[in-house]
């Protein structure tokens, strides 16, 4: 308990019977947020406050302590399971409240390809549909895709990359892994409509999924943020790679800090009350830093590394 003066309000009652006024206010605001009763301006202000608090917490530390904190985080990830969800079955159960929304909703807010991750806008006039295609093409270019290769897409979502490759490279055989039956059903429907016979979608949790197949190219787009034990994950993926195979990973990141999406500072109200984790990361996400994967090269080696300006993600929406 912390008191700032004789007339201060009590911050906590014994046995937790009464919440601190600030906690009660935050819970009320998050309740309003989940019911879509908070204006966008207030939501944006609160998110900026959360992000500023995160940065203050990090930059207050010396360079040595920042490095020590990063190394400790790397060690902690290696002791965790690959995913935190209960993955005993292939299921309709979504990974978070956001994914619980029907596909019809995403058709309204995403581009024609239903790409859920960052798109690429070469110029100010680029539309969302064109930006989706531009990023998918950039993936293929950087992953050195060639016709006739075998492709695995881990966390394939609604199939934007699977369908793009299948149509452009007719002799490629593409396998996608998703943990949502609804996403498989959508992709299968698109394959029937487009008369594609080179796409196979598996419903599974990559954390526990095993198979004997191997691939020329493996993609993981927007999936690592939902994972924990990168060492175990990359070991598993390496066993699915052919001898000269390549893994292409695309994830959000911070230029300096890597951290779990959990409360670490008093003002970190979004993760403290589970809004960000529940809505997007199934209660256990990770914000990687630019260099985080460089600490997990036991089974794969980094051969190239690119950055995409976050303004592209901002325009993606």
N, C-alpha and C positions, 0 to 999 in steps of 0.2 A: 504494500500500500504506500502511495506517495501523497503527501499533503503539502500544499503550498502556502498555508496560513491558517489562522484560527477559525476563519469563517468559510473554509473550503468545504465543498460537498464531499461526502465519503466516496471514495473510488471503488470500494468493494466491501460487502458485508460478509461476515463469517459464514462458512458453508456455501458461499455463492448464492444465497437466497435472493439478494438484490443485485441487479446489474448496475454497473457504473452508468451515469447519465449518458456519457459519450457512447458507450457500447449500445445502449438501448436506442439511441438516435441512429447509429449506423445500421442496426438491424431493421429499424423501421424504414430507412431509406432503401436498403437492399430489397426489402419486401415490396416497396413501391416500384423499384427497378424491375423486379421479376414480373410485376403486373403491368409493365409498360406505362407507368403513371409518372415517371420522371421525364422532364423535358431534355432534349438532346444537349442543350447548352450546359445544363447542370451535370449530366453524365460525363461530358467531355472534360469539364472542370475537375471533377472528382478523379477521373482517370489520370489527368495531368498531375494532380497532387500525388497520387499513388506513385507515378513514374518518377517524379521529382524526389520523393522520399527514398525510393530505391537508389537513385543516383547519389544522393547525399550520403546515404549509408555506405556506399562503396567508396566514394572519393574522399571521405573523411579518413580512410585508412592510408597508411604509408604504402609505397610501392611494394615493399617487402611483405607487408601484411596482406596486400591484395593477392600477391602470388601465393602466399601460404594458404589463404582462403580458397583459391582456385584449386590448389593441389589437394586440399582436404576434401573439396567437393568431388574431385575426380576419384579419390579413394572411396568416398561414400557411395558413388554411383556403382562402383565395381562390387559392392556388397549387397546390392538390391536385386530384385527380380527384373527381368526385361520389361515387363509391364506390371502395373498394380491391379488391373482389373481381374475379376474372377473369370478365368478363361477356360472353363471346363467344357464348354460347348460352343458350337456355332449357333448363333442366336440372332434374333431380331433386336435384342436389347442394345440400345445405342451406347457409344462410348461417352456421350455427354448429352446434356439437354439440347444443345444446338443441333446435333445430328438426329435428334428425335423428330425434327420437323419433316414433313413429307417432301418428296422430291419436287412436287408442284411448287412448293415455296422457293426452292433453290432455282427453279426455272425463271422465277420473277426477279431474283436479285443477282444471279450470275450471268455470264455470257452464254452463248449458244452451246459452247463445249462443256458447260458446267464445271469449269476449273475452279476449285475451292481455294487454291493457294495463289501466291503473287503472280500477276501477269506482267508483261513487258511492253512499255509504251515508248517506241522509238522517237516519237515527236508529240507535240501538243494536240495534234489533230487525230491521233490514233484512237479508234473506238475500242470498247471493251472486247468485242468479238475479235477484232484484229489483234488486240494485245494478248488475248489467250493464245491465238495461233503463233504469234511472234515468240512467246515464251516456250511453247511446245517445240517450235523449230530450233530455238536456242538450246534446249535440252538435247535434242537429237544431234545437233552439231557438236556440242561439247562432249557428249558421250560417244561420239564417233559411230553413230548408227549406220549400218550398211544393210542392204537388202539381203535376205536369207539368214539373218542372225536369229537366235532365240533370245527372247526378251522376258524379263520378270519385272513387274511393277508392284512393289510392296506398299500397301496402303493406297490402292488405285482409285479410291473415291468413286465418282460417277463415270470413270473411264475416259477422261479427257485425253490422257496420254496414250492409253491402250488403243483407243479408237483412231487417234491421229496417226500412230505408227502403222496400225493395221491397214489404213487406207492409203498411206503414202508408200509403204514398203510391203507390197503384196505377198512377198515370199518370206517375210518375217513371221515367226510364230510367237504370239504374245500371251503370257500368263499374268493375270492380275490377282492379287490377294486383297480381300476386304473382310472386315468383321461384321458387315451388315448385309443381310439377305436382300434388303430393299435396294441396295446399290448393285448387287449382282443382277437382280431382276431388271433393273433399268438398263444395264449394259447389255444383257442378253437380248432385250427388246430392240436396242439400237443395232445390234449385230444382225438380227433378223431383218430389220427394215433396210439396212445397208447391204445385206447379203454378204456379210463377212463371215468367213469360216476359219479364220486364223487367230481367234481370240478365245481364251478359256479363262473363266473367272472362278476362283476358289474362295469359299467363305471360311475363314479361319482366323484365329488370333496368332499373329506372327510370333508372339512370345513362347508359344508351346507347339507351334506347327513344325512338323518334320516331313521331309520328302527326299527322294533319291535323285531327282532331276538336277541338271546343272545348266547354266545359261551363259551366253556370250556377254550380255549386258544386263545389269540389274539397276533399277531405279528405286529411289526412296524419296518421294516428294512430300514434304510437310508431315512426315511421320516421326522423325527423331524427336521432335518436341513432345511427343506423347510417350516416349520410352524412358527407361531409367538406366539399366545396365548396358551401356554401349559396348563394353568389352565382350559380354556374352552375346549380344545382338550381332556384332560384327563377326564374331567367330562363327555363328550360325550362318550368316550370309556368305561368308567366305567358302563354306562347304557347298554352297549352291553355285559358285562361280567356276567357270571353266578355267583351264590353266592360264590362258591369255585374256581372261574376262576382265571387265571393268565394272565398278560400282559407281553410280552417280547419285550423290545425296544433295538435296536442296532443303534447307531449313532456315527458319528465322533465326536471328542472332543479335546479340549486342556486341558492339565493337570492343568492349573491355571486359564485361562481367558475365559470368555464368552462375546461375542460381536456380534453386527449385522454386516453383510457383507456390510458395508458402509464406506466411507472414514472418518477417524478420525484424521489422521496425514498427513502432507504434502507429505511424500513419499509414501503414500498409493494409488499409481496410479492405481492399478488393480481395486479396488472397486470404486475409485473416478470416473473412466471413465466407470464403469458398466460392465467391461469385465467378471469378475468372477460371478457377480450377474446375468448377462444376459445369460451367457453360461450354468450355472449350477443351479441357484437358482431363476429364474423368477424375478430377480430384488429385492429380499427381503429375503435372506437367513439368517441363524443364525449359528454361531459357538458356540456350547454349551461347557461349561467347564465340567470336570469330575463330579462335584457336583451339576450342575444346576438343574437337575430334583428333587433333594432332597428338593428344595424349592416349589415343586408343589405336595404336598401329601394330599390335601384336600379330594380327592375322591378315590385315590388309595394310597397304602402304599408300599414303597420299602422293599422287603424281601430279596433281594440278589443283588450283584453288582460285575461285572467283568471288567477287562481291557484286551484289546488285543493290543500287541505291534504294532505300526504303520509300522514297517518293513513288516508286512504281507500285508498292504495296498500298500506299495511301490512295492512289488513283484507282486501284483495283476495287477498293471499297471494303 
